[in-house]
Amino acid sequence: MRQARAALVLGLALLGAALSAQAQTPQATRLAETSAGSDFAAMDTDKSGHLTLEEVLSYAKKTSSGVKPFRITDADLDKDGQLTPEEQRKAGITGLERFGTVNLKEMDRNGDGYISQEDLDEYFRRKHREAFARADADRDRALRPSEFALFRF
């Protein structure tokens, strides 16, 4: 029993090491580039092949400018504080679809019941900054295509 458990632990460790090494291969990088390549290319304004936080925040600003301010009571139809994609569609709100359900309390920083352009800008800056920090696996303050695969808003 003890040998079986040790063999299982060793096998899992070897599998983890193999998967980690595979994630750094050119094939993994190409996969990351093709699956999210258009977003990566759009953010990589200096075409350096990696993303800085400044590039990501610049993209966040463009993203927030694509969403028009709105009154929460006009959009949150079930009054649960969450804005679902269906509620977005019914309220005619565009630009948030790819982010799924969003927490309106997180967006409405001053609690006035209105999502202003300042609220949108701050929300997208914060969310992109958090996503960047999670994705920067090697903590070098730059995202390579393989790390960008982890970039989730």
Secondary structure, DSSP 4 states (H G I P E B T S, - for coil): -HHHHHHHHHHHHHHHHHHHHHHTSHHHHHHHHHHHHHHHHHH-TT-SSSB-HHHHHHHHHHHHHTS--EEHHHH-TT-SSEE-HHHHHHHT--S-GGG-SEEHHHH-TT-SSEE-HHHHHHHHHHHHHHHHHHH-TT-SS-B-HHHHTT---
